[in-house]
Amino acid sequence: MDREQEEMQFLGIFGIFKQSYKIIISWRQIFAQITLTLILPLTFIFLAHLEISNSLFQDIAQTEFEKQFTRPGSKRYTNLSNTLSWEWATFWLFKLAYFTILLILSLLSTAAVVYTIASVYTGCELTFKKVMSVVPKVWKRLIVTFVYMFLAFLVYNMFALVVVIICLAISPHNAFGAFLVNLVLVIYMMGFVYMTVIWQLASVVSVLESAYGVNAVTKSKDLIKGNRGVAISVFLLLNMLFVFIQFSFESLVVEGRLLDTWKRVGFGVLCFVLLLALFLYGLVIQTILYLVCKSYHHESIDKRDLSNHLESYLGDYEPLNGKDVQLEQYHV
């Protein structure tokens, strides 16, 4: 970390990207090990699920198409109905398994990257073996924060759905009703992006401070104040790149039947490498964003206390109380 903490508050969007790149390059060996162990499987599973989901859904569509032109009550109709039920069950079981594995790898990757950057910041001795021994303990805190945010998103989505239904009931099938629904959708997307940014920052808080769950989310909301524009801009830029890579993979690899096999393989490898780099880069950026927000609020990070907090995951120190990690303020 080549910047003093007081200077972190002045980092803009491109400053955060640049600082994140410098950290990855400076500690490329350990980040390469983390990438090969956790982020590479995460990337592979994400892209593989796009291909497998498309294949399963095509089978379902084909069976439904055949069923439409089959006489109801016939033996073939019954067989197609049974096949369709089995295909839908397979599809949703696959989705469940995919999201479970994706969640586990995402949280483990977050824990590893955040812990690594914090160790670099405090000057702690850092080895890949040490990082991997800490990750399972940090993961437990992250899962609590995830569950809280998952419930928050569930309530938020249900509330948004109720509002849309009310708007349609008040003014159905007219221009004003369409305007209300579009307005609600715009507000919904703004809220969704804001909650996602809070969630990402809360994940970092869960690792670097004693707060997790609702306390981490509350701390994240406080930290993001005054830096919403930067945080949201960083989130949107990363997600635009993510959507571009996903769209390219689906268009050129999953649905690129007209392309030569070698071209599809080449595009697939390119999308894989780009997504792999983006996942790592995004995790580093969200940790740097945390440090920027801390600096913006003039909350100095005591490296000794943070170091002790990190070592507590190894059992070498007693876990710190909230006030010990709620790092003291300085004035400029």
N, C-alpha and C positions, 0 to 999 in steps of 0.2 A: 504494500500500500504506500504509494509514493506521495500521497497528499496528507497534509495535516487535517485533523478532523474539522477544525473551524472553516477550512476552505471547501469542505464537501458541500456546504449549503449553496455554493455558487455554481455548482455543476448543473448545466442544463441538460436537455435531452441527449444531444450529441456528446456532451461531456461524460454522461453516464455510460453511453455506449463505448466510448473510447477507454474509460477507466476499466470497464469490464473486460474489454479485449486485452488490455495490458496485464491484468491479473491472470487471465487464462494463459497468455504467452509466458509470463514469468514463472508460473507453476504448471507448465504444460505436462510434465510427467505424471503428477498425481491426478490432474484433471483427465488425462488420457486413460489412466487406470479406472477412474470412476466412470468415465464414458463407456469403456469396454465392458465393465461389470454390470452397470445399471441402466445407463441411458441407451446403449445399443440394443439391448433386449426390448426396452420400452418403444424405441423407434420401429423395430422390426414387427412387434406385435400390433402397433397402430396401423402400419401400412398393410400388413397381412390381413388384418380384420376387414379392411376396405375391399380387398379382393375376395375373401371368403364370403362376406356379407352379400356382395353383388352376385356371387355364384348361387348362394342359397336363395336369394330373392328371385333370381331368374327361374329357378326350379319351381318356386311357389307360383310365379306368374304363369308359367307354362301349364302347371296342373290346373289352375283356376280357369285358364283359357279352354283347356280340354273339357273341363267339367261343364262349362256353359253350353257346349254343343253335344252333351250326353243326356239321354232321356232319364229324368228323375225316377228313382225306384229300380232302375236296372242294376245288374251286378257290377257293371263297369262304373256306374255312378257311385255306388257304395265304395268300391275300391279306391276311386279317385278322392272321395271324401275322407277316407281313412289315411290315404297318402298325404293329402293336404294338411290334415291335423298333425300328422307326424312331422311334416316339413316345417310347419309353424312352431311346433314344440322344439325342434332342433334349432331353428333360427333364434328363438328367445333364450334357450339354454346357452347357446354360443355367445349371445350378447351378454348374458349374465356373467359367464366365465371371463369374457373379454374385459368387461368393466371392472371386475374384481381384480384381475391381474394388473390391469392398467393403473388402478388406484394404488395398489401396493407398490409397484415400481415407481410411480410418480412421487409418492411420499418418501420412499427410500432415497430416491435421487435428490429430492429437495433437502432431506436431512443431511446427506453426504456433502452436497455443494455448499450449503449454508455453514455447516460446521467447519468445512475446509477454509472458507474465506474468513470466518471469525478467527480461526487458528492462525492464519496468515497475518491478520490484523494485530493480534496480540503477541505475535512472535513465539507462539507455542511450538514445541517440537511436533513435527507433522510427518506421519507416515501413512501409507495406504492401509496397513493393517490396523492402525489406531483408528482411522476414520471408520472402517468397516465394523470395528468392535463397538463403536459409539452409535452407529446408525440405528440398530434395532431399538435402543433405549429412547432415542430422540423420536423415532417413528411413533411410539406410543402417545406422545404428546401431540404430534401432528394429527393423529387419527381422531383425537378428541375435538380438536379445532375443526377438522373436516366434518365430523358429524353435526356439530353446531351449525356450521355454514350450510350444510346440506338441508337441514331442517328449515333454516332461514330462507333458502331459495325455494323450498317446497311451499312454504306459506306465501312467499312473494308471488310465485307463479299462480297459485290457487286464487289469490286476491285479484291478480291481473285478469285471470279468466272470468271471474265473477263480474268485474267491472265491464269487460267486453260484452258479456251476455246482457248486462243491464243496458248498455248503450244500444245494442241491437234491438232489445225489447222496446226501448223508448222511441227509437226512430228507425224502424226496419225498412229496408229497400228504398232508401232515398239518399240524396247527396249529403244531408246533414248527418245521417247515421254513419255514412262512410267516413265523413270528416272526423266524427267523434272516435271511431274505431282507430283510424290512422293516428290521431293525436294520442290516444292511449298507448298505441304500439310504440310511438316515438319516446314517450315518457318511460314506458316499460324498458326499452333498450338502454336508455340513459341510466336508469336505476340498476339494470343488470350489469352494465359495464362497471359502474361505481362499486357495486357489491363484490364483483370479481376482483377488482383491484384491492379492496380491503382484505379479501380472503388471501390473496397472494402475500400481502404484507403481514397479515396475521400469522402465516406459516413461518415467516422469518422470526417474528416475535416469539413464537412458540419454541423455537430452538435457542435463541440468544437471550431470552429473559425467562423469569420464573413463571410468567403468565402463559396460560394456554386455554383453549376453549373460549368461553364468552369473554374472559378477561383479556385474552390476546386480541380478540376482535375489537373490543372497546379501545384497547391501546392503539391498535392499527387505525381506527377512525380518528383518534386524537393526532396521531403522527401525520396523517395525510392532509390535515387541515393546512391550508396555505400552499400546498404543493399538489393540489388536485390536478391542475392543468398538466404539469409535468408527468405525474403518475399515469394519468389517463392517456396522454399522448404516447408514452412509452408502451403502454398496454396495447393501444390501437395499432401502433407500428409493428409490434411483434406479431399480433394476430393477423394483420394484413399479410405478412410474410407467410404465416402458417396456412392461411386460407389459400394463398397462391400456390404453395407447394402441394397442398392436398388436392386442389382443383387440377393441377398439372398431372399429378399421379393418377387421379381418377380418369381424366380425359385421355392421357397418352398411354397408360399402362392397363388400368382396369377395363376401360371401354375402347382401347385402341386396337380393335381387332383387325383393322385394315392395314396397320403398320407391320413391317417385317419384325420377326421375332427378336432379332438382334437390336433393332431400334427400341423396341419395348423394354428389353433388358437394360439397354443403356440409359433410357429415361428413368427406369425404375431405380437403378443404382444412383443416378444423379439426385433424384428426389430423396432417396434414403440418406445420402451424405448431407444434403442441405438441411433436412429435418433433424438429423442427428446434431449438427452444429447449432441449429436454432434452439433445440431443447436445452443444450448445455448453456448457451449464451443467455437464454431467457432466465434460467435459474440464477446465474451469476448477476444479471442485471437487477433482479428483484431484491437481492441481498444488498447491492450497492445503493439501490433506491431507499432501502431501510436506513442506511448510514447517512444518506443525503437528508432524509426527513428528520433524523435525530439531530443532525447539525443545524438544520433550518430552525428547529425549536430550541436551539442552544442547550441541548442535553448532551453533556460531555460523557463519553464512554470511558470509564475507568478500566484500563487494560488489565490491571491486576484482578479486579473483581470479575471481569468477563472471563479472564483466563481460569479463575477458580470455578466459575460456573461451568465452563466447558469441561474442566477436569472432573467435576462432580458426576458427569455421565460415566466416567471410568471408575467411580467409587473411591477416588483419592481424596475427595473433599466432600464435606457435607453440603447438600443443596442450599443455595442462597435463598434468603427471604426476598419477597417482592421488592422491599425498599433497597436491598443491596444491589439489585440489578436494574432498578429504575434509576438510571444513571443521572448523577447530579447535574444541575444546570450551570452554565457559565454565561457570562455577559460580555458582549462586544460593543 
